Amino acid sequence: AFYCILSHELGHFYGLPSSENPNFIKYGDSRAFSELDYFHCNDRNCVMEQVNVPGRMDLLEKALHLRKHRRLFCEYDLKTLRENLRKLYI
């Protein structure tokens, strides 16, 4: 589960989730279960989804879910991560 926390927080560090992501939860979004959902991804298969809030998976469930589906980021956040890394390191 530690890798989920690390991946999630590093995702924020590298600009995830992007507000261009259709799964991005902004203020007033009806998909938010809690204020902690804001500025996170709404995709269950993405590590950038908020965890440990009502209506969302807890951290252990999230880790097992991502491991089962063999992914960390949704397609939108992975694309943004690649773009942001390219800007920073190339």
PDB file with one MODEL, atoms N, CA, C and O in Angstrom:
MODEL        1
ATOM      1  N   ALA A   1       0.822  -1.198   0.000  1.00  0.00           N
ATOM      2  CA  ALA A   1       0.000   0.000   0.000  1.00  0.00           C
ATOM      3  C   ALA A   1       0.864   1.259   0.000  1.00  0.00           C
ATOM      4  O   ALA A   1       0.426   2.318  -0.449  1.00  0.00           O
ATOM      5  N   PHE A   2       2.105   1.138   0.511  1.00  0.00           N
ATOM      6  CA  PHE A   2       2.988   2.301   0.562  1.00  0.00           C
ATOM      7  C   PHE A   2       3.241   2.874  -0.829  1.00  0.00           C
ATOM      8  O   PHE A   2       3.309   4.092  -0.998  1.00  0.00           O
ATOM      9  N   TYR A   3       3.381   1.993  -1.830  1.00  0.00           N
ATOM     10  CA  TYR A   3       3.651   2.476  -3.185  1.00  0.00           C
ATOM     11  C   TYR A   3       2.483   3.312  -3.707  1.00  0.00           C
ATOM     12  O   TYR A   3       2.686   4.212  -4.523  1.00  0.00           O
ATOM     13  N   CYS A   4       1.268   3.028  -3.249  1.00  0.00           N
ATOM     14  CA  CYS A   4       0.108   3.824  -3.673  1.00  0.00           C
ATOM     15  C   CYS A   4       0.213   5.243  -3.127  1.00  0.00           C
ATOM     16  O   CYS A   4      -0.018   6.211  -3.852  1.00  0.00           O
ATOM     17  N   ILE A   5       0.560   5.363  -1.863  1.00  0.00           N
ATOM     18  CA  ILE A   5       0.702   6.693  -1.259  1.00  0.00           C
ATOM     19  C   ILE A   5       1.805   7.461  -1.973  1.00  0.00           C
ATOM     20  O   ILE A   5       1.623   8.617  -2.356  1.00  0.00           O
ATOM     21  N   LEU A   6       2.944   6.810  -2.146  1.00  0.00           N
ATOM     22  CA  LEU A   6       4.079   7.450  -2.798  1.00  0.00           C
ATOM     23  C   LEU A   6       3.734   7.858  -4.232  1.00  0.00           C
ATOM     24  O   LEU A   6       4.015   8.984  -4.642  1.00  0.00           O
ATOM     25  N   SER A   7       3.133   6.955  -4.986  1.00  0.00           N
ATOM     26  CA  SER A   7       2.756   7.251  -6.377  1.00  0.00           C
ATOM     27  C   SER A   7       1.750   8.389  -6.444  1.00  0.00           C
ATOM     28  O   SER A   7       1.854   9.262  -7.306  1.00  0.00           O
ATOM     29  N   HIS A   8       0.778   8.385  -5.541  1.00  0.00           N
ATOM     30  CA  HIS A   8      -0.246   9.429  -5.507  1.00  0.00           C
ATOM     31  C   HIS A   8       0.391  10.796  -5.228  1.00  0.00           C
ATOM     32  O   HIS A   8       0.136  11.764  -5.944  1.00  0.00           O
ATOM     33  N   GLU A   9       1.209  10.862  -4.197  1.00  0.00           N
ATOM     34  CA  GLU A   9       1.815  12.145  -3.819  1.00  0.00           C
ATOM     35  C   GLU A   9       2.820  12.616  -4.868  1.00  0.00           C
ATOM     36  O   GLU A   9       2.908  13.813  -5.140  1.00  0.00           O
ATOM     37  N   LEU A  10       3.576  11.695  -5.461  1.00  0.00           N
ATOM     38  CA  LEU A  10       4.467  12.079  -6.560  1.00  0.00           C
ATOM     39  C   LEU A  10       3.662  12.561  -7.761  1.00  0.00           C
ATOM     40  O   LEU A  10       4.086  13.464  -8.483  1.00  0.00           O
ATOM     41  N   GLY A  11       2.500  11.951  -7.968  1.00  0.00           N
ATOM     42  CA  GLY A  11       1.615  12.420  -9.031  1.00  0.00           C
ATOM     43  C   GLY A  11       1.241  13.876  -8.827  1.00  0.00           C
ATOM     44  O   GLY A  11       1.282  14.661  -9.774  1.00  0.00           O
ATOM     45  N   HIS A  12       0.874  14.255  -7.594  1.00  0.00           N
ATOM     46  CA  HIS A  12       0.575  15.663  -7.309  1.00  0.00           C
ATOM     47  C   HIS A  12       1.801  16.532  -7.577  1.00  0.00           C
ATOM     48  O   HIS A  12       1.689  17.608  -8.164  1.00  0.00           O
ATOM     49  N   PHE A  13       2.962  16.065  -7.150  1.00  0.00           N
ATOM     50  CA  PHE A  13       4.204  16.814  -7.350  1.00  0.00           C
ATOM     51  C   PHE A  13       4.439  17.095  -8.830  1.00  0.00           C
ATOM     52  O   PHE A  13       4.930  18.165  -9.191  1.00  0.00           O
ATOM     53  N   TYR A  14       4.093  16.145  -9.679  1.00  0.00           N
ATOM     54  CA  TYR A  14       4.292  16.296 -11.116  1.00  0.00           C
ATOM     55  C   TYR A  14       3.046  16.808 -11.850  1.00  0.00           C
ATOM     56  O   TYR A  14       2.933  16.655 -13.066  1.00  0.00           O
ATOM     57  N   GLY A  15       2.119  17.413 -11.112  1.00  0.00           N
ATOM     58  CA  GLY A  15       1.009  18.118 -11.741  1.00  0.00           C
ATOM     59  C   GLY A  15      -0.236  17.311 -12.027  1.00  0.00           C
ATOM     60  O   GLY A  15      -1.034  17.689 -12.885  1.00  0.00           O
ATOM     61  N   LEU A  16      -0.415  16.218 -11.334  1.00  0.00           N
ATOM     62  CA  LEU A  16      -1.594  15.381 -11.542  1.00  0.00           C
ATOM     63  C   LEU A  16      -2.617  15.584 -10.429  1.00  0.00           C
ATOM     64  O   LEU A  16      -2.264  15.954  -9.309  1.00  0.00           O
ATOM     65  N   PRO A  17      -3.862  15.345 -10.740  1.00  0.00           N
ATOM     66  CA  PRO A  17      -4.412  15.149 -12.067  1.00  0.00           C
ATOM     67  C   PRO A  17      -4.559  16.485 -12.769  1.00  0.00           C
ATOM     68  O   PRO A  17      -4.712  17.523 -12.126  1.00  0.00           O
ATOM     69  N   SER A  18      -4.513  16.454 -14.050  1.00  0.00           N
ATOM     70  CA  SER A  18      -4.657  17.660 -14.860  1.00  0.00           C
ATOM     71  C   SER A  18      -6.115  18.091 -14.885  1.00  0.00           C
ATOM     72  O   SER A  18      -7.019  17.256 -14.928  1.00  0.00           O
ATOM     73  N   SER A  19      -6.333  19.375 -14.860  1.00  0.00           N
ATOM     74  CA  SER A  19      -7.711  19.877 -14.962  1.00  0.00           C
ATOM     75  C   SER A  19      -8.295  19.598 -16.348  1.00  0.00           C
ATOM     76  O   SER A  19      -9.500  19.740 -16.553  1.00  0.00           O
ATOM     77  N   GLU A  20      -7.448  19.204 -17.296  1.00  0.00           N
ATOM     78  CA  GLU A  20      -7.907  18.810 -18.638  1.00  0.00           C
ATOM     79  C   GLU A  20      -8.476  17.388 -18.646  1.00  0.00           C
ATOM     80  O   GLU A  20      -9.174  16.997 -19.581  1.00  0.00           O
ATOM     81  N   ASN A  21      -8.172  16.628 -17.604  1.00  0.00           N
ATOM     82  CA  ASN A  21      -8.653  15.256 -17.473  1.00  0.00           C
ATOM     83  C   ASN A  21     -10.169  15.290 -17.251  1.00  0.00           C
ATOM     84  O   ASN A  21     -10.626  15.963 -16.328  1.00  0.00           O
ATOM     85  N   PRO A  22     -10.962  14.584 -18.069  1.00  0.00           N
ATOM     86  CA  PRO A  22     -12.414  14.590 -17.866  1.00  0.00           C
ATOM     87  C   PRO A  22     -12.840  13.983 -16.523  1.00  0.00           C
ATOM     88  O   PRO A  22     -13.980  14.161 -16.094  1.00  0.00           O
ATOM     89  N   ASN A  23     -11.933  13.275 -15.871  1.00  0.00           N
ATOM     90  CA  ASN A  23     -12.227  12.691 -14.557  1.00  0.00           C
ATOM     91  C   ASN A  23     -11.781  13.589 -13.408  1.00  0.00           C
ATOM     92  O   ASN A  23     -11.923  13.207 -12.247  1.00  0.00           O
ATOM     93  N   PHE A  24     -11.253  14.758 -13.699  1.00  0.00           N
ATOM     94  CA  PHE A  24     -10.798  15.714 -12.694  1.00  0.00           C
ATOM     95  C   PHE A  24     -11.998  16.227 -11.909  1.00  0.00           C
ATOM     96  O   PHE A  24     -12.999  16.632 -12.502  1.00  0.00           O
ATOM     97  N   ILE A  25     -11.907  16.215 -10.585  1.00  0.00           N
ATOM     98  CA  ILE A  25     -13.006  16.688  -9.734  1.00  0.00           C
ATOM     99  C   ILE A  25     -12.669  18.092  -9.250  1.00  0.00           C
ATOM    100  O   ILE A  25     -11.732  18.284  -8.476  1.00  0.00           O
ATOM    101  N   LYS A  26     -13.434  19.062  -9.710  1.00  0.00           N
ATOM    102  CA  LYS A  26     -13.213  20.453  -9.303  1.00  0.00           C
ATOM    103  C   LYS A  26     -14.291  20.861  -8.295  1.00  0.00           C
ATOM    104  O   LYS A  26     -15.243  20.117  -8.062  1.00  0.00           O
ATOM    105  N   TYR A  27     -14.134  22.038  -7.706  1.00  0.00           N
ATOM    106  CA  TYR A  27     -15.113  22.523  -6.737  1.00  0.00           C
ATOM    107  C   TYR A  27     -16.509  22.517  -7.334  1.00  0.00           C
ATOM    108  O   TYR A  27     -16.712  22.949  -8.469  1.00  0.00           O
ATOM    109  N   GLY A  28     -17.460  22.031  -6.571  1.00  0.00           N
ATOM    110  CA  GLY A  28     -18.847  21.998  -7.002  1.00  0.00           C
ATOM    111  C   GLY A  28     -19.211  20.796  -7.856  1.00  0.00           C
ATOM    112  O   GLY A  28     -20.365  20.656  -8.261  1.00  0.00           O
ATOM    113  N   ASP A  29     -18.255  19.932  -8.137  1.00  0.00           N
ATOM    114  CA  ASP A  29     -18.490  18.755  -8.973  1.00  0.00           C
ATOM    115  C   ASP A  29     -19.407  17.778  -8.233  1.00  0.00           C
ATOM    116  O   ASP A  29     -19.172  17.458  -7.068  1.00  0.00           O
ATOM    117  N   SER A  30     -20.437  17.316  -8.908  1.00  0.00           N
ATOM    118  CA  SER A  30     -21.410  16.399  -8.282  1.00  0.00           C
ATOM    119  C   SER A  30     -20.808  15.020  -8.009  1.00  0.00           C
ATOM    120  O   SER A  30     -21.402  14.230  -7.274  1.00  0.00           O
ATOM    121  N   ARG A  31     -19.648  14.717  -8.582  1.00  0.00           N
ATOM    122  CA  ARG A  31     -19.007  13.419  -8.345  1.00  0.00           C
ATOM    123  C   ARG A  31     -18.222  13.377  -7.042  1.00  0.00           C
ATOM    124  O   ARG A  31     -17.736  12.316  -6.650  1.00  0.00           O
ATOM    125  N   ALA A  32     -18.092  14.507  -6.371  1.00  0.00           N
ATOM    126  CA  ALA A  32     -17.344  14.570  -5.113  1.00  0.00           C
ATOM    127  C   ALA A  32     -18.201  14.032  -3.974  1.00  0.00           C
ATOM    128  O   ALA A  32     -19.339  14.459  -3.777  1.00  0.00           O
ATOM    129  N   PHE A  33     -17.635  13.089  -3.231  1.00  0.00           N
ATOM    130  CA  PHE A  33     -18.308  12.565  -2.040  1.00  0.00           C
ATOM    131  C   PHE A  33     -17.911  13.369  -0.810  1.00  0.00           C
ATOM    132  O   PHE A  33     -18.616  13.365   0.200  1.00  0.00           O
ATOM    133  N   SER A  34     -16.784  14.055  -0.902  1.00  0.00           N
ATOM    134  CA  SER A  34     -16.206  14.780   0.225  1.00  0.00           C
ATOM    135  C   SER A  34     -15.383  15.935  -0.339  1.00  0.00           C
ATOM    136  O   SER A  34     -14.991  15.906  -1.505  1.00  0.00           O
ATOM    137  N   GLU A  35     -15.123  16.946   0.479  1.00  0.00           N
ATOM    138  CA  GLU A  35     -14.252  18.042   0.043  1.00  0.00           C
ATOM    139  C   GLU A  35     -12.858  17.531  -0.297  1.00  0.00           C
ATOM    140  O   GLU A  35     -12.154  18.151  -1.094  1.00  0.00           O
ATOM    141  N   LEU A  36     -12.450  16.422   0.291  1.00  0.00           N
ATOM    142  CA  LEU A  36     -11.131  15.856   0.007  1.00  0.00           C
ATOM    143  C   LEU A  36     -11.035  15.293  -1.409  1.00  0.00           C
ATOM    144  O   LEU A  36      -9.932  15.049  -1.898  1.00  0.00           O
ATOM    145  N   ASP A  37     -12.169  15.084  -2.071  1.00  0.00           N
ATOM    146  CA  ASP A  37     -12.172  14.595  -3.452  1.00  0.00           C
ATOM    147  C   ASP A  37     -11.716  15.652  -4.451  1.00  0.00           C
ATOM    148  O   ASP A  37     -11.237  15.320  -5.535  1.00  0.00           O
ATOM    149  N   TYR A  38     -11.868  16.947  -4.080  1.00  0.00           N
ATOM    150  CA  TYR A  38     -11.511  18.003  -5.017  1.00  0.00           C
ATOM    151  C   TYR A  38     -10.043  17.902  -5.414  1.00  0.00           C
ATOM    152  O   TYR A  38      -9.181  17.590  -4.593  1.00  0.00           O
ATOM    153  N   PHE A  39      -9.779  18.171  -6.678  1.00  0.00           N
ATOM    154  CA  PHE A  39      -8.435  18.133  -7.269  1.00  0.00           C
ATOM    155  C   PHE A  39      -7.851  16.729  -7.278  1.00  0.00           C
ATOM    156  O   PHE A  39      -6.641  16.542  -7.150  1.00  0.00           O
ATOM    157  N   HIS A  40      -8.729  15.749  -7.432  1.00  0.00           N
ATOM    158  CA  HIS A  40      -8.338  14.352  -7.590  1.00  0.00           C
ATOM    159  C   HIS A  40      -9.053  13.781  -8.809  1.00  0.00           C
ATOM    160  O   HIS A  40      -9.918  14.431  -9.395  1.00  0.00           O
ATOM    161  N   CYS A  41      -8.689  12.578  -9.176  1.00  0.00           N
ATOM    162  CA  CYS A  41      -9.268  11.888 -10.322  1.00  0.00           C
ATOM    163  C   CYS A  41     -10.472  11.063  -9.860  1.00  0.00           C
ATOM    164  O   CYS A  41     -10.472  10.543  -8.744  1.00  0.00           O
ATOM    165  N   ASN A  42     -11.471  10.942 -10.686  1.00  0.00           N
ATOM    166  CA  ASN A  42     -12.655  10.163 -10.349  1.00  0.00           C
ATOM    167  C   ASN A  42     -12.595   8.738 -10.909  1.00  0.00           C
ATOM    168  O   ASN A  42     -13.564   7.990 -10.775  1.00  0.00           O
ATOM    169  N   ASP A  43     -11.488   8.351 -11.528  1.00  0.00           N
ATOM    170  CA  ASP A  43     -11.346   7.016 -12.125  1.00  0.00           C
ATOM    171  C   ASP A  43     -10.900   6.017 -11.059  1.00  0.00           C
ATOM    172  O   ASP A  43      -9.842   6.186 -10.452  1.00  0.00           O
ATOM    173  N   ARG A  44     -11.698   4.981 -10.831  1.00  0.00           N
ATOM    174  CA  ARG A  44     -11.366   3.962  -9.814  1.00  0.00           C
ATOM    175  C   ARG A  44     -10.063   3.241 -10.123  1.00  0.00           C
ATOM    176  O   ARG A  44      -9.417   2.702  -9.225  1.00  0.00           O
ATOM    177  N   ASN A  45      -9.678   3.233 -11.399  1.00  0.00           N
ATOM    178  CA  ASN A  45      -8.462   2.537 -11.808  1.00  0.00           C
ATOM    179  C   ASN A  45      -7.239   3.450 -11.825  1.00  0.00           C
ATOM    180  O   ASN A  45      -6.234   3.129 -12.459  1.00  0.00           O
ATOM    181  N   CYS A  46      -7.316   4.566 -11.145  1.00  0.00           N
ATOM    182  CA  CYS A  46      -6.224   5.539 -11.127  1.00  0.00           C
ATOM    183  C   CYS A  46      -5.786   5.809  -9.693  1.00  0.00           C
ATOM    184  O   CYS A  46      -6.616   5.995  -8.802  1.00  0.00           O
ATOM    185  N   VAL A  47      -4.489   5.829  -9.483  1.00  0.00           N
ATOM    186  CA  VAL A  47      -3.945   6.085  -8.151  1.00  0.00           C
ATOM    187  C   VAL A  47      -4.219   7.528  -7.701  1.00  0.00           C
ATOM    188  O   VAL A  47      -4.075   7.847  -6.521  1.00  0.00           O
ATOM    189  N   MET A  48      -4.611   8.391  -8.634  1.00  0.00           N
ATOM    190  CA  MET A  48      -4.898   9.781  -8.279  1.00  0.00           C
ATOM    191  C   MET A  48      -6.320   9.969  -7.747  1.00  0.00           C
ATOM    192  O   MET A  48      -6.726  11.091  -7.443  1.00  0.00           O
ATOM    193  N   GLU A  49      -7.069   8.886  -7.634  1.00  0.00           N
ATOM    194  CA  GLU A  49      -8.377   8.955  -6.965  1.00  0.00           C
ATOM    195  C   GLU A  49      -8.118   9.069  -5.468  1.00  0.00           C
ATOM    196  O   GLU A  49      -7.232   8.402  -4.934  1.00  0.00           O
ATOM    197  N   GLN A  50      -8.881   9.903  -4.801  1.00  0.00           N
ATOM    198  CA  GLN A  50      -8.747  10.036  -3.346  1.00  0.00           C
ATOM    199  C   GLN A  50      -9.180   8.731  -2.681  1.00  0.00           C
ATOM    200  O   GLN A  50     -10.090   8.058  -3.165  1.00  0.00           O
ATOM    201  N   VAL A  51      -8.542   8.381  -1.592  1.00  0.00           N
ATOM    202  CA  VAL A  51      -8.914   7.186  -0.829  1.00  0.00           C
ATOM    203  C   VAL A  51      -9.241   7.590   0.606  1.00  0.00           C
ATOM    204  O   VAL A  51      -9.002   8.725   1.017  1.00  0.00           O
ATOM    205  N   ASN A  52      -9.793   6.639   1.358  1.00  0.00           N
ATOM    206  CA  ASN A  52     -10.086   6.816   2.778  1.00  0.00           C
ATOM    207  C   ASN A  52     -11.071   7.945   3.057  1.00  0.00           C
ATOM    208  O   ASN A  52     -10.976   8.610   4.089  1.00  0.00           O
ATOM    209  N   VAL A  53     -12.012   8.167   2.148  1.00  0.00           N
ATOM    210  CA  VAL A  53     -13.117   9.093   2.389  1.00  0.00           C
ATOM    211  C   VAL A  53     -14.410   8.330   2.092  1.00  0.00           C
ATOM    212  O   VAL A  53     -14.394   7.374   1.316  1.00  0.00           O
ATOM    213  N   PRO A  54     -15.519   8.736   2.695  1.00  0.00           N
ATOM    214  CA  PRO A  54     -16.778   8.041   2.434  1.00  0.00           C
ATOM    215  C   PRO A  54     -17.077   7.971   0.943  1.00  0.00           C
ATOM    216  O   PRO A  54     -16.945   8.965   0.229  1.00  0.00           O
ATOM    217  N   GLY A  55     -17.482   6.791   0.477  1.00  0.00           N
ATOM    218  CA  GLY A  55     -17.819   6.593  -0.920  1.00  0.00           C
ATOM    219  C   GLY A  55     -16.650   6.152  -1.779  1.00  0.00           C
ATOM    220  O   GLY A  55     -16.836   5.836  -2.954  1.00  0.00           O
ATOM    221  N   ARG A  56     -15.450   6.125  -1.222  1.00  0.00           N
ATOM    222  CA  ARG A  56     -14.248   5.725  -1.956  1.00  0.00           C
ATOM    223  C   ARG A  56     -13.591   4.540  -1.249  1.00  0.00           C
ATOM    224  O   ARG A  56     -13.886   4.246  -0.091  1.00  0.00           O
ATOM    225  N   MET A  57     -12.694   3.865  -1.973  1.00  0.00           N
ATOM    226  CA  MET A  57     -11.973   2.732  -1.393  1.00  0.00           C
ATOM    227  C   MET A  57     -11.041   3.200  -0.289  1.00  0.00           C
ATOM    228  O   MET A  57     -10.599   4.349  -0.272  1.00  0.00           O
ATOM    229  N   ASP A  58     -10.748   2.282   0.642  1.00  0.00           N
ATOM    230  CA  ASP A  58      -9.690   2.610   1.589  1.00  0.00           C
ATOM    231  C   ASP A  58      -8.356   2.273   0.929  1.00  0.00           C
ATOM    232  O   ASP A  58      -8.329   1.690  -0.155  1.00  0.00           O
ATOM    233  N   LEU A  59      -7.266   2.631   1.570  1.00  0.00           N
ATOM    234  CA  LEU A  59      -5.951   2.503   0.952  1.00  0.00           C
ATOM    235  C   LEU A  59      -5.610   1.067   0.579  1.00  0.00           C
ATOM    236  O   LEU A  59      -5.077   0.822  -0.504  1.00  0.00           O
ATOM    237  N   LEU A  60      -5.904   0.125   1.446  1.00  0.00           N
ATOM    238  CA  LEU A  60      -5.587  -1.273   1.155  1.00  0.00           C
ATOM    239  C   LEU A  60      -6.413  -1.787  -0.024  1.00  0.00           C
ATOM    240  O   LEU A  60      -5.880  -2.459  -0.907  1.00  0.00           O
ATOM    241  N   GLU A  61      -7.706  -1.475  -0.043  1.00  0.00           N
ATOM    242  CA  GLU A  61      -8.553  -1.868  -1.184  1.00  0.00           C
ATOM    243  C   GLU A  61      -8.011  -1.284  -2.481  1.00  0.00           C
ATOM    244  O   GLU A  61      -7.975  -1.960  -3.509  1.00  0.00           O
ATOM    245  N   LYS A  62      -7.588  -0.020  -2.427  1.00  0.00           N
ATOM    246  CA  LYS A  62      -7.064   0.651  -3.618  1.00  0.00           C
ATOM    247  C   LYS A  62      -5.798  -0.049  -4.110  1.00  0.00           C
ATOM    248  O   LYS A  62      -5.648  -0.292  -5.308  1.00  0.00           O
ATOM    249  N   ALA A  63      -4.894  -0.371  -3.196  1.00  0.00           N
ATOM    250  CA  ALA A  63      -3.647  -1.044  -3.568  1.00  0.00           C
ATOM    251  C   ALA A  63      -3.938  -2.387  -4.229  1.00  0.00           C
ATOM    252  O   ALA A  63      -3.346  -2.720  -5.256  1.00  0.00           O
ATOM    253  N   LEU A  64      -4.845  -3.151  -3.642  1.00  0.00           N
ATOM    254  CA  LEU A  64      -5.195  -4.460  -4.211  1.00  0.00           C
ATOM    255  C   LEU A  64      -5.893  -4.309  -5.560  1.00  0.00           C
ATOM    256  O   LEU A  64      -5.655  -5.095  -6.478  1.00  0.00           O
ATOM    257  N   HIS A  65      -6.741  -3.313  -5.676  1.00  0.00           N
ATOM    258  CA  HIS A  65      -7.468  -3.060  -6.931  1.00  0.00           C
ATOM    259  C   HIS A  65      -6.489  -2.707  -8.053  1.00  0.00           C
ATOM    260  O   HIS A  65      -6.573  -3.260  -9.150  1.00  0.00           O
ATOM    261  N   LEU A  66      -5.571  -1.796  -7.780  1.00  0.00           N
ATOM    262  CA  LEU A  66      -4.598  -1.386  -8.807  1.00  0.00           C
ATOM    263  C   LEU A  66      -3.676  -2.537  -9.186  1.00  0.00           C
ATOM    264  O   LEU A  66      -3.324  -2.705 -10.353  1.00  0.00           O
ATOM    265  N   ARG A  67      -3.291  -3.319  -8.198  1.00  0.00           N
ATOM    266  CA  ARG A  67      -2.429  -4.476  -8.469  1.00  0.00           C
ATOM    267  C   ARG A  67      -3.155  -5.491  -9.360  1.00  0.00           C
ATOM    268  O   ARG A  67      -2.571  -6.038 -10.296  1.00  0.00           O
ATOM    269  N   LYS A  68      -4.420  -5.731  -9.058  1.00  0.00           N
ATOM    270  CA  LYS A  68      -5.222  -6.666  -9.845  1.00  0.00           C
ATOM    271  C   LYS A  68      -5.339  -6.196 -11.296  1.00  0.00           C
ATOM    272  O   LYS A  68      -5.264  -7.002 -12.223  1.00  0.00           O
ATOM    273  N   HIS A  69      -5.523  -4.891 -11.485  1.00  0.00           N
ATOM    274  CA  HIS A  69      -5.708  -4.337 -12.833  1.00  0.00           C
ATOM    275  C   HIS A  69      -4.386  -3.939 -13.495  1.00  0.00           C
ATOM    276  O   HIS A  69      -4.368  -3.474 -14.635  1.00  0.00           O
ATOM    277  N   ARG A  70      -3.290  -4.127 -12.774  1.00  0.00           N
ATOM    278  CA  ARG A  70      -1.932  -3.877 -13.300  1.00  0.00           C
ATOM    279  C   ARG A  70      -1.770  -2.496 -13.911  1.00  0.00           C
ATOM    280  O   ARG A  70      -1.294  -2.336 -15.035  1.00  0.00           O
ATOM    281  N   ARG A  71      -2.180  -1.511 -13.137  1.00  0.00           N
ATOM    282  CA  ARG A  71      -2.004  -0.132 -13.592  1.00  0.00           C
ATOM    283  C   ARG A  71      -1.914   0.786 -12.391  1.00  0.00           C
ATOM    284  O   ARG A  71      -2.314   0.424 -11.285  1.00  0.00           O
ATOM    285  N   LEU A  72      -1.388   1.968 -12.616  1.00  0.00           N
ATOM    286  CA  LEU A  72      -1.352   2.989 -11.569  1.00  0.00           C
ATOM    287  C   LEU A  72      -2.168   4.217 -11.965  1.00  0.00           C
ATOM    288  O   LEU A  72      -2.954   4.735 -11.171  1.00  0.00           O
ATOM    289  N   PHE A  73      -1.974   4.671 -13.192  1.00  0.00           N
ATOM    290  CA  PHE A  73      -2.609   5.910 -13.625  1.00  0.00           C
ATOM    291  C   PHE A  73      -3.630   5.637 -14.734  1.00  0.00           C
ATOM    292  O   PHE A  73      -3.470   4.713 -15.532  1.00  0.00           O
ATOM    293  N   CYS A  74      -4.683   6.464 -14.764  1.00  0.00           N
ATOM    294  CA  CYS A  74      -5.620   6.399 -15.885  1.00  0.00           C
ATOM    295  C   CYS A  74      -4.905   6.936 -17.122  1.00  0.00           C
ATOM    296  O   CYS A  74      -3.831   7.527 -17.012  1.00  0.00           O
ATOM    297  N   GLU A  75      -5.486   6.736 -18.274  1.00  0.00           N
ATOM    298  CA  GLU A  75      -4.838   7.150 -19.522  1.00  0.00           C
ATOM    299  C   GLU A  75      -4.581   8.654 -19.560  1.00  0.00           C
ATOM    300  O   GLU A  75      -3.567   9.085 -20.109  1.00  0.00           O
ATOM    301  N   TYR A  76      -5.469   9.459 -18.993  1.00  0.00           N
ATOM    302  CA  TYR A  76      -5.319  10.910 -19.019  1.00  0.00           C
ATOM    303  C   TYR A  76      -4.164  11.362 -18.121  1.00  0.00           C
ATOM    304  O   TYR A  76      -3.351  12.200 -18.511  1.00  0.00           O
ATOM    305  N   ASP A  77      -4.106  10.794 -16.918  1.00  0.00           N
ATOM    306  CA  ASP A  77      -3.032  11.186 -16.013  1.00  0.00           C
ATOM    307  C   ASP A  77      -1.685  10.651 -16.477  1.00  0.00           C
ATOM    308  O   ASP A  77      -0.666  11.315 -16.289  1.00  0.00           O
ATOM    309  N   LEU A  78      -1.657   9.487 -17.068  1.00  0.00           N
ATOM    310  CA  LEU A  78      -0.401   8.956 -17.604  1.00  0.00           C
ATOM    311  C   LEU A  78       0.111   9.849 -18.733  1.00  0.00           C
ATOM    312  O   LEU A  78       1.309  10.120 -18.815  1.00  0.00           O
ATOM    313  N   LYS A  79      -0.785  10.303 -19.595  1.00  0.00           N
ATOM    314  CA  LYS A  79      -0.399  11.205 -20.682  1.00  0.00           C
ATOM    315  C   LYS A  79       0.162  12.516 -20.123  1.00  0.00           C
ATOM    316  O   LYS A  79       1.196  12.997 -20.585  1.00  0.00           O
ATOM    317  N   THR A  80      -0.516  13.086 -19.136  1.00  0.00           N
ATOM    318  CA  THR A  80      -0.057  14.333 -18.519  1.00  0.00           C
ATOM    319  C   THR A  80       1.269  14.129 -17.807  1.00  0.00           C
ATOM    320  O   THR A  80       2.150  14.986 -17.877  1.00  0.00           O
ATOM    321  N   LEU A  81       1.420  13.008 -17.126  1.00  0.00           N
ATOM    322  CA  LEU A  81       2.677  12.718 -16.436  1.00  0.00           C
ATOM    323  C   LEU A  81       3.827  12.671 -17.433  1.00  0.00           C
ATOM    324  O   LEU A  81       4.885  13.252 -17.190  1.00  0.00           O
ATOM    325  N   ARG A  82       3.631  11.994 -18.534  1.00  0.00           N
ATOM    326  CA  ARG A  82       4.678  11.917 -19.571  1.00  0.00           C
ATOM    327  C   ARG A  82       5.025  13.314 -20.105  1.00  0.00           C
ATOM    328  O   ARG A  82       6.198  13.649 -20.272  1.00  0.00           O
ATOM    329  N   GLU A  83       3.998  14.115 -20.366  1.00  0.00           N
ATOM    330  CA  GLU A  83       4.226  15.471 -20.879  1.00  0.00           C
ATOM    331  C   GLU A  83       4.987  16.323 -19.864  1.00  0.00           C
ATOM    332  O   GLU A  83       5.926  17.034 -20.222  1.00  0.00           O
ATOM    333  N   ASN A  84       4.579  16.248 -18.604  1.00  0.00           N
ATOM    334  CA  ASN A  84       5.217  17.060 -17.577  1.00  0.00           C
ATOM    335  C   ASN A  84       6.650  16.610 -17.318  1.00  0.00           C
ATOM    336  O   ASN A  84       7.530  17.446 -17.109  1.00  0.00           O
ATOM    337  N   LEU A  85       6.896  15.315 -17.327  1.00  0.00           N
ATOM    338  CA  LEU A  85       8.260  14.818 -17.150  1.00  0.00           C
ATOM    339  C   LEU A  85       9.149  15.260 -18.322  1.00  0.00           C
ATOM    340  O   LEU A  85      10.308  15.624 -18.127  1.00  0.00           O
ATOM    341  N   ARG A  86       8.602  15.223 -19.516  1.00  0.00           N
ATOM    342  CA  ARG A  86       9.351  15.645 -20.695  1.00  0.00           C
ATOM    343  C   ARG A  86       9.739  17.119 -20.571  1.00  0.00           C
ATOM    344  O   ARG A  86      10.867  17.492 -20.893  1.00  0.00           O
ATOM    345  N   LYS A  87       8.801  17.963 -20.102  1.00  0.00           N
ATOM    346  CA  LYS A  87       9.083  19.386 -19.940  1.00  0.00           C
ATOM    347  C   LYS A  87      10.180  19.626 -18.899  1.00  0.00           C
ATOM    348  O   LYS A  87      11.022  20.510 -19.060  1.00  0.00           O
ATOM    349  N   LEU A  88      10.155  18.836 -17.846  1.00  0.00           N
ATOM    350  CA  LEU A  88      11.103  19.041 -16.747  1.00  0.00           C
ATOM    351  C   LEU A  88      12.497  18.488 -17.028  1.00  0.00           C
ATOM    352  O   LEU A  88      13.494  19.077 -16.611  1.00  0.00           O
ATOM    353  N   TYR A  89      12.569  17.370 -17.725  1.00  0.00           N
ATOM    354  CA  TYR A  89      13.835  16.659 -17.797  1.00  0.00           C
ATOM    355  C   TYR A  89      14.433  16.550 -19.188  1.00  0.00           C
ATOM    356  O   TYR A  89      15.485  15.933 -19.354  1.00  0.00           O
ATOM    357  N   ILE A  90      13.793  17.128 -20.185  1.00  0.00           N
ATOM    358  CA  ILE A  90      14.376  17.046 -21.533  1.00  0.00           C
ATOM    359  C   ILE A  90      14.652  18.446 -22.038  1.00  0.00           C
ATOM    360  O   ILE A  90      15.145  18.614 -23.153  1.00  0.00           O
TER     361      ILE A  90
ENDMDL
END
